[in-house]
Amino acid sequence: MVDTSSYKVGIVLSLEDKSKSGGKPLKVCSVNIGGDPICVITNAPNVRQSSRLVVAPIGSTIINDEGEEMEIKKTAVGGVMSEGMFCDSRMLGWGSGSSGIAAQVPDSFEVGSAPPTSKPGAP
């Protein structure tokens, strides 16, 4: 099980669709995780403005699709620098949920706080 202690609850302040014809749909998101907003690039279909999601910021460790630990680094995605990653339920060890679908949390979870340790009810 990966250490999720550096993960944060974030809220999407704005997003811009950077999808290219025939390519993966990419969204450039400005996200508040406490402090200055960060930029997160995603192709998760359920990310929208005002979504409250779990974010793995730079320096966090995630488990990738191959089951290997990977450190989140500032990385160019689609020509834009991404400073974190939205987590899905599997990455959080919640046991249910689809890979690639950003884990949403209810508004009762404060921005910048630690995410819940188990899957909450519908946001």
Secondary structure, DSSP 4 states (H G I P E B T S, - for coil): ----TT-EEEEEEEEEE---TTS---EEEEEESSSS-EEEEE--TT--TT-EEEEEETT-EEE-TTS-EEE---EEETTEEE-EEEPBHHHHT-S-S-TTSBPB--TTSPTTSPPPSS--S--
